[in-house]
Amino acid sequence: MSTIDLRTVTIKPLRHTFTHVAERIGGDKPATRYQEGTFDIQATHNFHYRPTWDPDHEIFDRARTAIVMKDWYAFRDPRQFYYGTYTAARARQQETAESNFAFVESRGLVSALPEAVRHLALELLLPLRHLEWGGNMNNAQICDYGYGTAISQPHIYKAMDHLGIAQYLTRVGLLLADETALDAAKQQWIADPKWQGLRKYVEDSFVLKDWFELFVAHNLVLDGLLYPLVYERIVDDDITMKGGSAIAMLTLFMTEWYGETAKWVDATIKTAAAESPANAQQLSQWTREYLQRGVRAIQPIARHALGANAEAVLGDIEDQFKSRVAKLGLAL
């Protein structure tokens, strides 16, 4: 009778990471998956031709933005998102969201909503589906035109996040009403006067050619004003106090997502502003311009939802935003 002798053999690796990663982390030592999935992945040489639709630039070109960086891989995502960690994080959040939807449905919490609260939630949340589609378009464009994987990678994740948020808003609408509410929300987005400032802001952003300007316009300013207003001040505070805690449960993903994503946005702005005074000046100029436009765009929404308290809430949100960007090195 033969026997099998099992032994543990330790195999010493010849090297711990790729050469281009070792050059960035300071020698041949174990690298994180994020580092190996981010550093110096984008092609930089041997392009056969310039794109026919933009012959003034290479396919990947640093000159597509006024922001200048010595090293475009100086940017870091504090969330350490590469494909694996991103999908795992979103899967956990989706499980929580599904549990919240199931709880609201199984307990019949929608039928317990005051009619005024249900109507306000439909008027406020469903038109934002179209804004989230704009967020998907804008972040996909930044991914397309941005330079370096440290820039393009998190933007395609954010583009998909906006689609996911649009789907959650659709589910909220179908839970509160029926499919006719979606058609009504589309007409609101197209024709209702209170939405036209926000709609113009989003549609004007579609034609911005400088991708970093687009980052400031949408990811820093628009998200930085709209999410605190809608999901923190209106839904979590005002609607919840009026008996709409179920709405807060259904939109919990948006609140948590904004807090997480804002850390990456802040890290990106801070790194670019610290690179040079010229960068800080350009970023400050863009932020001042879009802050003024953004506040004007969300005013009608705030007044519709909050009435006499709107101006005070908008003032608080604007002050908090200014304090936030001042810490990033911008001067407003």
C-alpha positions in Angstrom: 0.0 0.0 0.0 1.5 3.3 -1.1 1.5 6.4 1.0 1.3 10.1 0.0 3.6 12.4 1.9 2.2 16.0 1.8 4.7 18.7 2.5 4.4 22.5 2.6 6.8 24.2 0.3 7.5 27.9 0.5 8.3 29.4 -2.9 10.2 32.7 -2.6 9.0 35.1 -5.4 11.7 36.5 -7.7 10.0 39.9 -7.4 7.1 41.3 -5.5 5.5 43.6 -8.1 5.8 45.0 -11.6 8.8 47.1 -12.4 6.8 50.3 -13.2 5.0 50.0 -9.8 8.2 49.3 -8.0 9.6 52.6 -9.4 6.7 54.5 -7.9 6.6 52.8 -4.4 10.3 52.9 -3.9 11.8 49.5 -4.7 10.7 45.9 -5.1 8.2 45.4 -2.3 4.7 44.1 -2.1 2.2 46.5 -3.7 -1.5 46.9 -3.0 -4.0 45.7 -5.6 -5.0 49.4 -6.0 -1.5 50.4 -6.9 -1.0 47.6 -9.3 -4.4 48.3 -10.9 -3.8 52.1 -11.2 -0.2 53.1 -11.8 1.0 53.7 -15.4 -1.5 51.6 -17.1 -2.6 54.1 -19.8 -0.8 53.9 -23.1 1.7 56.8 -23.7 3.6 55.9 -26.8 3.3 54.5 -30.3 0.0 56.0 -31.3 -0.5 55.4 -35.0 -2.6 58.5 -35.8 -4.4 61.4 -34.2 -8.1 61.0 -33.9 -9.9 62.2 -37.0 -12.6 63.9 -34.8 -9.9 65.9 -33.0 -6.7 66.2 -35.0 -5.2 68.8 -32.6 -4.8 66.1 -29.9 -3.4 62.7 -29.4 -5.8 60.0 -28.3 -4.5 60.4 -24.7 -3.3 64.0 -24.4 -2.4 66.2 -21.4 -3.4 69.3 -23.3 -7.1 68.6 -23.1 -7.3 70.6 -19.9 -5.9 73.9 -18.6 -4.8 72.1 -15.4 -1.1 71.2 -15.6 0.4 68.3 -13.6 4.0 67.2 -13.6 2.8 63.6 -12.8 -0.8 62.7 -13.6 -0.5 59.7 -11.3 -0.1 62.0 -8.3 -3.8 61.6 -7.8 -4.9 59.0 -5.2 -8.4 57.7 -4.5 -8.7 57.6 -0.7 -11.3 54.8 -1.1 -8.6 52.7 -2.9 -11.1 51.7 -5.6 -10.1 49.4 -8.3 -12.6 47.1 -10.0 -12.6 44.5 -7.3 -13.0 46.8 -4.3 -15.5 49.0 -6.1 -17.8 46.2 -7.0 -17.5 44.7 -3.5 -18.4 48.0 -1.9 -21.4 48.6 -4.1 -22.6 45.1 -3.6 -22.7 45.6 0.2 -24.5 48.9 -0.3 -27.0 47.3 -2.6 -27.8 44.6 -0.1 -28.6 47.3 2.4 -30.7 49.2 -0.1 -32.7 46.1 -1.0 -33.3 45.4 2.6 -34.7 48.9 3.1 -37.0 48.6 0.1 -38.2 45.2 1.3 -38.8 46.6 4.8 -40.8 49.6 3.5 -42.9 47.4 1.2 -43.5 44.6 3.7 -44.6 47.0 6.4 -46.9 49.0 4.2 -45.0 52.2 5.1 -45.9 53.9 1.8 -49.6 53.7 2.5 -48.9 55.4 5.9 -47.3 58.4 4.3 -49.2 61.7 4.5 -50.4 62.6 1.1 -48.6 65.9 1.0 -45.3 64.1 1.8 -45.9 61.5 -0.9 -46.7 64.2 -3.4 -43.6 66.3 -2.5 -41.3 63.2 -2.7 -42.6 62.5 -6.2 -42.2 66.1 -7.4 -38.8 66.4 -5.9 -37.1 63.0 -6.6 -38.4 61.7 -9.9 -37.2 64.6 -12.1 -33.7 64.0 -10.7 -33.6 60.8 -12.7 -32.7 62.9 -15.7 -30.1 64.9 -13.8 -28.5 61.6 -12.8 -28.3 60.6 -16.5 -26.5 63.8 -17.0 -24.0 62.8 -14.3 -23.5 59.5 -16.1 -22.8 61.3 -19.4 -20.4 63.8 -17.8 -18.3 61.3 -15.9 -18.1 59.0 -18.8 -16.8 62.0 -20.8 -14.1 62.7 -18.1 -13.1 59.1 -18.2 -12.8 59.4 -22.0 -10.8 62.6 -22.2 -9.0 62.5 -18.8 -5.3 61.7 -18.6 -4.0 58.7 -16.6 -5.7 55.7 -15.0 -5.7 57.5 -11.7 -8.2 59.9 -13.2 -10.1 57.8 -15.7 -10.7 54.8 -13.4 -12.8 56.5 -10.6 -14.8 58.5 -13.1 -16.2 55.5 -14.9 -17.2 54.1 -11.5 -18.9 57.4 -10.7 -20.6 57.3 -14.1 -22.1 53.9 -13.3 -23.1 55.1 -9.8 -25.2 57.8 -11.3 -27.1 55.2 -13.4 -27.6 53.2 -10.2 -29.0 56.2 -8.4 -31.4 56.9 -11.3 -32.6 53.3 -11.0 -33.2 53.7 -7.3 -35.2 56.9 -7.9 -37.2 55.1 -10.5 -38.0 52.4 -8.0 -39.0 55.0 -5.4 -41.4 56.5 -8.0 -43.0 53.2 -8.8 -43.3 52.4 -5.1 -45.0 55.7 -4.4 -47.2 55.8 -7.5 -47.2 54.0 -10.9 -45.5 54.3 -14.2 -47.4 57.4 -15.2 -45.5 59.3 -12.5 -42.3 58.7 -14.5 -43.9 60.4 -17.6 -45.1 63.3 -15.4 -41.6 63.7 -14.0 -40.1 63.9 -17.5 -42.6 66.6 -18.4 -41.6 68.5 -15.2 -37.9 68.3 -16.2 -38.7 69.5 -19.7 -41.3 72.2 -19.0 -41.8 73.0 -15.3 -40.2 76.5 -14.6 -38.7 75.4 -11.2 -36.5 72.8 -13.0 -35.3 74.8 -15.9 -32.3 76.4 -14.2 -31.0 73.0 -13.1 -31.8 71.5 -16.5 -29.8 74.3 -18.2 -26.9 73.9 -15.8 -26.7 70.2 -16.7 -27.2 70.6 -20.4 -24.7 73.4 -20.7 -22.1 71.1 -19.0 -22.5 68.6 -21.9 -20.6 70.9 -24.2 -17.6 71.8 -21.9 -14.4 70.8 -23.7 -12.0 71.0 -20.7 -12.6 67.8 -18.8 -11.3 69.2 -15.5 -13.6 72.1 -15.7 -16.4 69.6 -16.2 -15.2 67.8 -13.0 -15.4 71.1 -11.1 -18.8 72.0 -12.6 -20.5 68.6 -11.9 -18.6 66.6 -9.3 -17.5 69.4 -7.0 -20.1 72.1 -7.4 -23.4 70.6 -8.5 -23.1 67.4 -6.4 -21.7 69.6 -3.5 -24.9 71.8 -3.5 -27.6 69.4 -4.7 -27.0 66.3 -2.5 -26.8 68.2 0.8 -30.0 70.1 -0.2 -32.1 67.3 -1.4 -31.1 64.3 0.6 -29.8 65.8 3.8 -31.9 69.0 4.3 -35.1 68.2 2.5 -35.5 64.4 2.8 -33.6 63.6 6.0 -34.7 66.7 7.9 -37.9 68.2 6.5 -39.7 65.2 5.0 -38.8 62.9 7.9 -40.1 65.4 10.4 -43.4 65.4 8.5 -43.9 61.7 8.7 -41.8 60.6 5.7 -39.1 58.5 7.4 -39.8 55.8 4.8 -38.5 58.2 2.1 -35.3 58.6 4.0 -34.9 54.8 4.2 -35.4 54.5 0.4 -32.8 57.2 -0.3 -30.2 56.1 2.2 -27.8 55.0 -0.6 -27.7 58.5 -2.0 -26.7 60.0 1.4 -24.0 57.5 2.1 -22.7 57.5 -1.5 -22.3 61.3 -1.5 -20.3 61.3 1.8 -18.0 58.6 0.4 -17.6 60.2 -3.1 -17.0 63.7 -1.7 -13.8 62.4 -0.1 -12.4 61.4 -3.5 -13.5 64.7 -5.1 -11.8 66.6 -2.3 -8.6 64.6 -2.7 -8.5 65.3 -6.4 -9.1 69.0 -6.1 -6.6 69.3 -3.2 -3.8 67.5 -5.2 -4.4 69.6 -8.3 -4.5 72.9 -6.4 -1.3 72.0 -4.5 0.6 71.4 -7.7 1.0 75.1 -8.6 -0.5 78.5 -8.0 -1.7 78.6 -11.6 -3.7 75.4 -11.0 -5.2 76.8 -7.7 -6.1 80.0 -9.5 -7.8 78.3 -12.4 -9.7 75.9 -10.1 -10.8 78.8 -7.9 -12.1 80.7 -10.9 -14.1 77.8 -12.2 -15.5 77.1 -8.7 -16.6 80.7 -8.2 -18.3 80.7 -11.6 -20.2 77.5 -11.1 -21.1 78.1 -7.5 -23.0 81.2 -8.5 -24.8 79.4 -11.3 -25.4 76.3 -9.1 -27.0 78.3 -6.3 -29.3 80.0 -8.8 -30.2 76.7 -10.3 -31.3 75.0 -7.1 -33.1 78.0 -5.6 -36.5 77.2 -7.1 -36.3 73.6 -5.9 -35.4 74.7 -2.4 -38.2 77.3 -2.3 -40.8 74.8 -3.6 -39.8 72.2 -0.9 -38.9 74.3 2.0 -41.0 77.5 1.6 -39.9 80.3 4.0 -37.0 78.3 5.3 -35.4 78.0 1.8 -33.1 81.0 2.0 -31.7 80.1 5.4 -31.0 76.5 4.3 -29.4 77.6 1.0 -27.2 80.0 2.9 -26.0 77.3 5.2 -25.3 74.9 2.3 -23.4 77.6 0.5 -21.4 78.5 3.6 -20.5 74.9 4.2 -19.4 74.5 0.6 -17.2 77.5 0.8 -15.6 76.3 4.0 -15.0 72.9 2.3 -13.3 74.2 -0.8 -11.2 76.7 1.3 -9.6 73.7 3.0 -8.7 72.3 -0.4 -6.6 75.3 -1.3 -9.2 77.3 -3.3 -9.9 81.0 -2.9 -13.5 82.1 -3.4 
